[in-house]
């Protein structure tokens, strides 16, 4: 049996650095990087419907 992808993973960060375009610097183009809020849920979503998912057994994110 394989486990869910979030099993005991490190907590998600609140922000991320992503590319939003390009800017010219002399004769080269550089990526324009911006900070955004991470839109993903910080809580476990596997347990919303099923509280007895065997793939969650022993996970540190398990909500009681």
Residue, then its C-alpha position, 0 to 999 in steps of 0.5 A: x500500500x502506498x501512502x498519500x503524497x502529503x504523508x509526514x511532509x514538512x509544512x507548506x510555506x506561507x509565501x513562494x518566489x515565482x517568475x512573473x515575466x522578463x526584463x531587459x538588462x543590457x543585451x540579455x533578458x532576466x526573469x522578473x521574480x515576485x513573492x506571492x502567497x501560497x494558495x494551497x491549503x495548509x491543513x490536511x484535505x484527505x480527511x475531509x470525507x474519510x476519517x479512516x483512510x488507511x493511507x493516513x495512519x500514523x501521519x503527523x498531520x492526522x487530525x483527531 
